[in-house]
Amino acid sequence: MYLKTFLSTIAAFASYGLQAQTDSLKSVKSPLKISGYVETYYAYDFGQPENNQRPAFLYSHNRHNEVALNLGLIRASYEKDNVRANLSFMAGTYSNANLAAEPGVLKNIYEANAGVRLSPTKNLWVDAGIFASHIGFESAISKDCWTLTRSMLAENSPYYESGAKLSYTSDSGKWFISGLVLNGWQRIQRVDGNKTLGFGHQLTYKPNARVTLNSSSFVGNDKPDNSKQMRYFHNLYGQFLLTDRWGLITGFDIGAEQKSKDSHRYNSWYSPVVIVQYKATPTISLAARAEYYSDKNGVIIATTTPNGFQTYGYSFNFDYAIYDNVVWRIEARNLNSKDQIFTENTRPVKQNCAITTALAISF
């Protein structure tokens, strides 16, 4: 009997030790994280474009009447002590359209950057490589955005950038500030003949968990030096969680570019947007968007029409979270322009309507 009790005690201690060792191993956080994102979609454009391509100023969800991959993404992130790095590869109609100007395999890079912490006590970093843009509240990852498709404001400002940045986050986490040196306006590889770098800043203030205020800018030339035209751009937005159910985003872009080299006159463009979100249930949310984009001189969106690009739009969104990492979305969107910049059955018209649905999975 005593032998049996002794053996039971030994077994209990061994079991406890093994469990403690297992718990200790579980508590060790790996510095390397692998994640992914896949978003498929179907869009029906009532203009029925002959080449199945939606208007040229739309870079996401831009194929008509076909089931397509908007973005497939695989990401590796590493962070340990005072170093960090990110490497992401992508495929889909988004990368085909938005990185068309980039050579070779650069079209398939979503991000590739590395950083070093400069202070042992402060959150001060220097990073270099290819990044998601520091401009705007929307990204290429639709699941993270309140609407299925991107606003005209987001589609026609940088989604990505390359260069180096110095960034600082305050101890309270309320303030973030960064200064950037960039290869150009949405460029990985600089334009041939361009010998000037671009610059930017980002300032974000989060006074509490419900409010985010952001200011971002770009200054630079995105053309060869023999036709240099300086561009000045600023993005401002606020995101407000008004209640547990209601949210509001307001954004405004404004930019100016020299009319010609050494000119003291500028062509300007601007774009306001408002998005309202309502969370009906923990799994269902609704959103409505109103937006306008004015680019009379075609700096960003060229039309060759008398009034240039002057377009307003509205959309309505329905989201259903099937699981925590799976969302099904549907959106109806209407765009109206001052000139006949759209087509309907090959005829020029002022209006464009489309319905888009998407299934997004993150892992």
N, C-alpha and C positions, 0 to 999 in steps of 0.2 A: 504493500500500500504506500509506504514511504517512498519507495523507488518510483512508483507511478506519479506521485505528487511532484517529486523532484524533476522528473522528465517533463511534466506538464508545465512547470515553472520555466524550465529552460526553453521550451518551445514558445511560450508566451513572450519571453524576452527577445528571442530570435525574430519572432513575428513583428514585434514592436520596432526592433532595430531596422528590419527590412522595410517596414512601412515608412519609418522616419527618413531612411535613405531615399526611398522613392519620392516622398514629399519634397525632400531637399532638391532632388534632380528636377522635379516639376517647377520649383520656384526659380530656377535659373532661367533667365530670359535670354533667348537667342538674339544676337545682334543682327542676324539676317532674317528678313521677312520676304516671303514670296506671295504675291497676290495677283489677281487677274480681273478682267472685266470684259464682258461680251454683250453687245447690243445689236440685235437684228431689228429691221423695220420694214414697213410697207407704206408707201406714200402714193396717194392718187391726186394728181394735179389736174384740175378741171379744164386747164388750158390745153391738155393733151399734147405736149411737145413731141415733135416728130422724132427727135433723137433721145427721147426719154430722160432728158436732162432738165431739171428745174432751173429757174432763173439763175444767171451766172453769179449773182452776188450772194447766193446761199451755198455754203460749203458743207453743211451737215444735213443728213437725211435728204439728199438732193437728187435721188433717182426716182423716176415716175413709173408707177404701175409694175413694180417688180419687188420681190422679196430680196432684201439686200442686207449686207453687214455694214453698219455704220462705223463701228469701232470694235475691234478685238485687241485687247491689250494684256500683256504679261509684264509684271513689274518685279524687280528685285530691289529691296531697300536695305541698307546697312547703316547702323549707327552704334558706335561704341566709344565710350570715353569722350575724346575730343575730335573724332572724325566721323564723317557721314558720307554716303554716296547713294545715288539712285540710278537705275538703268531700266528703261522700259522700251519694249518694241511693240509696234502696232501694225494693223492691217485694216482695210475697209474703205468705203467710199469717202469717208472724211479725210483720210490721209492722201488718197488719190487726188482729191480736189484741193485741199488746203496746202499741201506740200508739193504741188505740181512744179514749182520753180526750183526745187532742191534736186541735186544730182544723185543718181544711183540709190544706194541703200539708205541715204539720209532721209529719204521719203518715209522710211519705216521706223524712224526713231521718235518716240514720244518725249523722252527725257534721257539725258546721260550727263550726270554732274557729280562733282565731289566737293566736299567742304571740310574746313578745319576751324575748330573753335580757337579764338585768339586770346580768350581770357579764362583763367581757371575759376573765376567767381562770377562772371557776367555772361549773359547769353549773347555773345558777340561772335559772329561767324563771317568767314569769307568763303564763297562758293564760286565755282567756275564750271562751264559746260553748257549744255542745252537744258532749258527749263520750260515749264508751263509759264505763260505770260504773267507778268505782275499787274496787268491792266484788266479791270473789269471783274464782275461778280459771277460770270458764267465761264465754264470750261468745256472741253470736248467731251467730258464724261457726263452724259445727259442725266444719269441717275442722281447726280449731285445738284442738279439745277431744278428750279421750281416748274419749269415748262419743258415739254418734250423737245421742241426745236429751239434754236438759239435766236435771240433778238437780232434785228438788223444792226444794232449797235455792236453786239458781240461778234457777229459774222464778219464785220468789216473793220475790226481792230485786231491787233495781234493775239493769236491763240498760243503762240510759242515764241521763244527768243533764245539767243545764244550770246554768251559773254561772261562777265564776272560781276558779282555783287557783294557788297558789304552790308550785313544786316544786324540789327540789334532788337531784342525783345526785352522790355522792362521786367523787373523782378515781379511786379504785380500781374504781368501778362496783359495789361490794358493797352500798352503802346507797342507798336512795331514800326520800325523805320528801316529803309534800305536805300542805298544808292547803287546804280547799275551802270556799267559800261557795256554797250551792246554792238553787235555786228550789223545792225540795221533794223528796219521796221519789219518784224516777222521774217527774220533771216537766220539760217544756220550758216550758209556760205554767202559771203558778201558779193555784191554785184561787181562784175568785172569793171575795172576802171575806177572803182570807188575806194578812195584812200582815207575816208573820214569815218570815225567811229560815232555811234550814237550814245546818248545818255538818257537815264531815266531815274525816277524816284518813286517810292511808295511809302505812304504814311497811313497807318491804320490805328484807329482808336476804338477800344471796346470798353466803355465805362461799366458795363455789366453784361450778363449772359444774353440779354435780349436786344442789345443795340450794337451794330457795327457801322462805323463811318470810315470811308476810305478815299484817299486822294492818290492818283498815280499819273505819271507824265512820261512823255517821250520827246526828245529833242535830237534831231539829226538829219542827215541827207541820205536818201535811199536810191540815188541815181549816180551814174558815173560822174566823176569830178568835172568833166568838160560840159556837163549840163546840170551842174549842182543846183539843187533847190532845197533850201532848208525847210524842215517841217517841224512845227510845234504843236503838241497835242496834250490834252489833259482829260482825264476821266475822273468823275466824282460819283460816288454812290453811297447810299445808306440802306442798311437792312434792319428791319424792326420787327420783332416778335411782339405784336400788340397785346395778345392774350395767348392762352394755351392753344387756341384754335386759329386765330387770325394772324397773318403775317403780311408785311409790306416791303417791297424793294423799289426804290427810286434811283434812277441813274441818269447821268448826263455826260455826253462826250462833246468836246469842241476841239477843232483843229484848224490850223492855217499853214499854207505852204506858199513859198515864193512863186509868183507867176512865171518867172524865168530866172536864169542865172543872174545874180547881182541885182535883181529887181528889189525895189522898195515897196512893191505892191504885192498883195497876197490873195490867194483864193482860200476860202474858208468853207467848213462844213460843220454840222452839229447834229446831235441826235439825243432826244429825251426818251425815257422809257419808264413805265410804271407797271409793276406786277403785284397782284393781290392773291394771296393763297388762303384757302380755308380748309382746315382738317376736319372733315365731317365725322370721321371715326378714326381709331388707331390705324386702320388699314386703307382708308379712302380719303383722298385729298383732291380739291378742286383749285384751279388757278385761272385767272384772267389777266391778259396783258394788253396794254395800249402803248403804241410806239410811233415815232416819227423819225424820218431821216432826210436831211436836206444837204445835198451836195450839187449845187447848181452848176459848178464848173467842172465836175467830173474828176476831182482829185483822187477819190477813192473808188467811186463807182461811175464809170464812163457810160453814157447812153447815146451820145451824138444827137440828142433831141433838143429843141429850143430851150426848154426849161431845166434841162439836166435831170438829175435824180431828186425828186421831191415826192416822197412816198410815206403814207401813214398806214398803219395796220393794227389789227386786233386779233386776238386768239383766245380760245377757251380750252382748258386742259382737264382731263380726268385721269387720276392715278389710282391703281389698286395694288397694294403691297401683298403679293401672294404669300411670300415668306419674308423674313427679315432681309434677305439678300436678293430677292427677286421682285421686280415690279413690272406690271403691265400698264402701258400708258396709251392714251388716245388724245389727239388734238385736232381741232378745226381752226384754220387760219385764213384770214383774208387780208390782202394787200391792195391798196389803191394809190395810183400815181397821177401826178398832174399831166404827164404826157403818156402816150401809148408806148410804153416800154415793154409790155408783156405781149404774149401771143395767145390766141385761142383758135385752135384748128388752123394754124399758120397765119391768122389775121392779127394785125396789131390791135391791142386793146389796152385799157387803162387799169384793169383789175385782174388779180390773180387769186384763186381760191384753191385750197388743198386740204386734204384730210390725211393725217399720219398716225400710224399706230406702231408701237415698239415694245419689245420685250428685252429687259436688261437684267443681267445676272452678274453679281460680283462675288468673288471668292478669294 
